[in-house]
Amino acid sequence: MAGPDQAAQHSTEVLHQRKSLGQCPLKMALTGFAFAGIIGYFVLYSKKKPEASALDVAKVTAGVARPENTHPRN
C-alpha cells in the first residue's frame, strides 16, 4: 500500500506528457495542406467527365483552370 508521502509524490508528476511537439508546427501544417490537396484532387478526379483529362482536373484543383479546361471539347 502506498503511504501518504508516496501519494503526494505521484500527484506532482507529469503522466507521460511531452513538453514540446516532436515535429515543427510549420512542417505539420504543410503536410496537412498537402494531404488535403491530394484528397481534393482525387475527389475531383473521381467525379470528372469522361472527356476531361487528368491535367484538366489538376488545373481545376490548383485554381488555374480556364474555361477551355472546364468545358467539353468539340
C-alpha positions as CSV (number, residue, x, y, z in Angstrom):
1,M,0.0,0.0,0.0
2,A,1.2,3.5,-0.7
3,G,1.8,5.8,2.2
4,P,0.7,9.5,2.2
5,D,4.1,10.7,1.2
6,Q,4.1,8.5,-1.9
7,A,0.7,9.7,-2.9
8,A,1.8,13.3,-2.7
9,Q,4.9,12.5,-4.7
10,H,2.9,10.9,-7.5
11,S,0.4,13.8,-7.7
12,T,3.0,16.2,-8.9
13,E,4.4,14.0,-11.7
14,V,3.6,14.6,-15.3
15,L,2.0,11.5,-16.7
16,H,3.9,10.7,-19.9
17,Q,3.3,14.1,-21.4
18,R,5.9,15.7,-23.6
19,K,6.7,19.4,-23.2
20,S,7.2,20.0,-26.9
21,L,5.9,18.5,-30.1
22,G,8.1,16.1,-31.9
23,Q,7.7,17.9,-35.2
24,C,8.0,21.5,-36.3
25,P,4.4,23.0,-36.4
26,L,5.1,24.6,-39.9
27,K,6.1,21.2,-41.2
28,M,3.0,19.6,-39.8
29,A,0.8,22.3,-41.3
30,L,2.4,21.9,-44.8
31,T,1.9,18.1,-44.6
32,G,-1.7,18.6,-43.7
33,F,-2.2,21.1,-46.6
34,A,-0.6,18.6,-49.0
35,F,-2.8,15.8,-47.8
36,A,-5.9,18.0,-48.2
37,G,-4.8,18.9,-51.7
38,I,-4.2,15.2,-52.6
39,I,-7.6,14.2,-51.3
40,G,-9.3,17.1,-53.2
41,Y,-7.6,16.1,-56.4
42,F,-8.8,12.5,-56.1
43,V,-12.3,13.6,-55.3
44,L,-12.4,15.9,-58.3
45,Y,-10.8,13.2,-60.5
46,S,-13.4,10.6,-59.4
47,K,-16.2,13.0,-60.4
48,K,-14.7,14.2,-63.7
49,K,-16.5,13.7,-67.0
50,P,-15.0,11.2,-69.5
51,E,-13.8,13.9,-71.9
52,A,-11.7,15.7,-69.1
53,S,-8.1,14.8,-68.8
54,A,-6.1,14.3,-65.6
55,L,-4.3,17.6,-66.4
56,D,-7.6,19.4,-66.6
57,V,-8.5,18.1,-63.1
58,A,-5.1,19.2,-61.7
59,K,-5.6,22.7,-63.1
60,V,-9.1,23.0,-61.5
61,T,-7.6,21.7,-58.2
62,A,-4.8,24.3,-58.3
63,G,-7.3,27.0,-59.3
64,V,-5.5,27.9,-62.5
65,A,-8.1,26.5,-64.9
66,R,-9.5,28.5,-67.8
67,P,-12.9,27.9,-69.5
68,E,-11.3,25.7,-72.2
69,N,-10.2,23.4,-69.4
70,T,-13.6,23.1,-67.9
71,H,-15.9,22.9,-70.9
72,P,-16.3,19.8,-73.2
73,R,-14.1,19.7,-76.2
74,N,-15.8,19.7,-79.6
